């Protein structure tokens, strides 16, 4: 593709900073100082428009201007672009130009490119001409698409670059990446000179895209138009062509805003598709056909997948891939290739007839399966094909559907639903498809349909093992959907079946144990049922049932605060499941339970290590984006005071957490925790609007079971904090009242919130409520098998209520030893209050200063204000410690420690999955960190991050 000057001022939207650079260069030129400017960008990105704006600035400043555009030719004429640019020709009125033209004409036969002496003479004459022209006055010389220029023209540019500053000459070289001729590589060395000004033209940002759309349609763009425009990937030329095509084909309604008509569908306007394909006219036909095949694979693809689809060795497609890269159709994306612009890919894709596309997508699915790629990629092509009833597809979905349901439940449900509804059948494939659909629906949170599909499939099943499995899924779907009595009734019926295999009897008993506790709080019954399940599982040797029953016992021990026994139960479950990566959901839950128990034992560093183990397992099981793991990590990071990292984990988790799979617990649990932790962090940071939004969403569903109650404590505390910030301390206290008494079977760690309850009770002078809070916390501590978190909370409550600094110092020592800054900061604040009330101002100030330093470390702005107000009312102010440092919001200093580690790995060339694996993050969390780094550093690409890291490292070396 050859980029031509766009000729439209609208393409300069969003290019203010780049034009400002040229304006400064023109200003220096008028003062007699030249500059070399290197403008680099992909086709259509606006190089020509920016350069043209610079030429206008130079002309307005009274400078000489000369500009030329190099053409993409196999054998460009000697000095061709510069002859056009400088007006060198036989009819030139300037004797110097005419003399050069005559020299070239007279010696044309001798000037073979291999004749270095004659070419060098011609180069020398052009360099001398530019020198003489600059003597007459400042000059701006532009060579656009310099990558296509002949070698002699490139030699002239290299000769002029070092002396431009003295001539004076503003030499602007506009370059498109991807050309690898040796002469071009030598010219690129010019761009690396320290005195060269570089203008890298990247894609337009979201705001600039909106501004450009508004300029093109003369109205604010609507959401649909913006969404469609995103396919242009910020390329201004493609954006303009897209809008012009939509307007030309009457696919845009323009009134108070411009919006795409529904009739536009997802297909590109015909005229735009034709225009885009026309831009590929110079690309060989074989390459275009290869790109059509690649378009079937999506916006990004592996070369091996493309080769498998075509049935050719990868080496056979190398030349066409390289041609596509040179033409700007493809770019590298780590080990894969990516279409540079979604619009180009869409145009190639739409060029394939619809019926043929369907057949080809089935071929792609078969080829990818044969190449042993991930099942979700195979399923995506089956879904896109729109074909139902294909024999091979049904067989594949029957075999691979269970794995697919775990890896991509929403996708699995969609493609399986189509097959089951097309032909449920009564053959083995029909049963397998129905069971796999039910699995996918449970995993995606669609419990009502899951129960319906299980019942539908039960009508086809005769095998006892399949019936046991279906009853297990039905009970889970019913319980997760809030129909607890129905779930228990179905389990009762299934367990009464004499033909039920013992392995499934053990699993159903383990399910009933979990439901007994989490549904109705029947802890004694749950323990008895779990032990019955454990005996039955031992007799059958079923590892899943054994581990599931042990998980039920873990829950009972945790409720009773027997955390050492709870930890022993989950570690036995992990050992029972063994190293084989089977039973992914159960294993993931057991690993999360281990993290919970380690926290309860105040073994915080071990809990972090357990989180890394869980992440490592999920990575090997291809569950790197497991939402429950992200919520578990966020809770742990909350208590460790790493709130920025906690927020990054939460942001990486989809807010619709219905896909989370706490085995045996209602799937709403992770959702409540997501909103609760998000709201509490926002509230403590003084981000009240954000906290209020999370509270509204979090309380927008009913609390039905014990399991529901034990997941809403963060939400309750966040709501209480909001009331406290409104100045209504009585309401804040009342909203925590429900935490005083745990219901039967409830696991909620009430002790972690009771110091807050006691503080509020004392603030409203409700001594009876404060005493009730102390009693509740002492009861929690007494229940602990070994003194741990509840014991420390009890010390804090006693110390605050009784004005006892000794008890508070005991809690401080516990939190300091465990490395728990959130609870340490709160306890130090309470200690400062008690010391101030006893008249020990100096020690109170010391405790206050440390508390505020800790609060500042995790950004608890509200807590700082509250602590200062509490102590100020008691006659204590912070000591003179310099101005309180504010958390930077922009630049390198704004990066969190984790973000800095991510930036270093980006600079080292590590991919997002590699970064995630190295730091034990999910891929989405790693990408969230990268996005935040880009925003804080005001950058657009990973390359810019790498540059920032290198500059920072160099500055640190100089400072040392």
Buried (B, 14 or more C-beta within 10 A) or exposed (E): BBBEBBEBEBBBBBBEEBBEBBBEBBEBBBEEBBBBBBBBBBBBBBBBBBBBBBBBBBEEBEBBBBBBBBBBEEEBBBBBBBBBBBBBBEEBEBEBBBBBBEBBEEEEEEBEEEEEEBBEBBBEBBBEBBBEBBEEEBBBBBBBBBBBBBBBBBBBBBBBBEBBBEBBBBBBBBBBBBBEEEBBEEBBEBBEEEEBBEBBBBBBEEEBBBBBBBBBBEBBBBEBBBEBBBBBBBBBBBBBBBBBBBBEBEBBBBEEBBBBEEEBEEEBBEBBBEBBBEBBEEBBEEBBEBBBBBBBBBBBBBBBBBBBBBEEEBEEBEEBBBBBBBBBBBBEBEEBBBBBBBBBBBBBBBBBEEEEBBEBBBBBBBBBBEBEBBBBBBBBBBBBBEBBEBEEBBEBBBBBBBBBBBBBBBBBBBBBBBBBEBEBBEEEBBBBBBBBBBBBBBBBBBBEBBBBBBBBBBEBBEEBEBBBBBBBBBBBBBBBBBBBEBBBEBBEEBBEBEEBBBBBBBBBBBBBBBBBBBBBBBBEBBBEBBBBBBEBBEEBEBBBBBBBBBBBBBBBBBBBBBBBBBBBBBBBBBEBBEEEBEBBBBBBBBBBBBBBBBBBBBBBEBBBBBBEBBBEBBBEBBBBBBBBBBBBBBBBBBBBBBBBBBBBBBBBBEEEBBBBBBBBBBBBBBBBBBBBBBBBBBBBBBBBEBBBBBBEBBBEBEBBBBBBBBBBBBBBBBBBBBBBBEEBBBBBBBBBBBBBEBEEBBBBBBBBBBBBBBBBBBBBEBEEBBBBBBBBBBBBBEBBBEBBBBBBBBBBBBBBBBBBBEBBBBBBBBBBEBBBBBBBBBBBBBBBBBBBBEEBBEBBBBBBBBBBBBBBBBBBBBBBBBBBEBBEEBEBEBEEEEEEEEBEEEEBEBBBEBBBBBBBBBBEEBBBBBBBBBBBBBBBBBBBBBEBBBEBBEBBEBEBBBBBBEEBEEEEEEEE
